[in-house]
Amino acid sequence: MDPCNEGNTSQIMEEDYIRFAMIRGVKDSTIARKYIRNNAILPLVASLAIAFGYMLGGNTLVESIFNYPGIGFYFGKAIAFRDYGLLTGLFSLIVVGVIIATFLAEILYSLIDPRVKIK
């Protein structure tokens, strides 16, 4: 199991369906692969899309301090010079990136959890 996901995994281990599978005599490797892994990964997939949004838009200060020419650097320069065209373009780029990341997270969700359907 992933050590970063240990808290969520321990919560899933306490669920009744895990105990029932252990009582039925299902192998530990099968329980880990079929029952625990998919349910423990779901919150990580959702937080990945949110982290991608922070990665795109939340680095303005760092890029300005270290003079690194990235999206955040140009976002700060556009604010300083009141370049509304560049601000609109950068903001649109960030929004499209977050929408694509959320869309990919939804597709991953449907692949991991069969209860989630894409219509």
Salt bridges, closest charged atoms under 4 A:
ASP16 OD1 - ARG19 NH1 3.27
ASP113 OD2 - ARG115 NH2 3.00
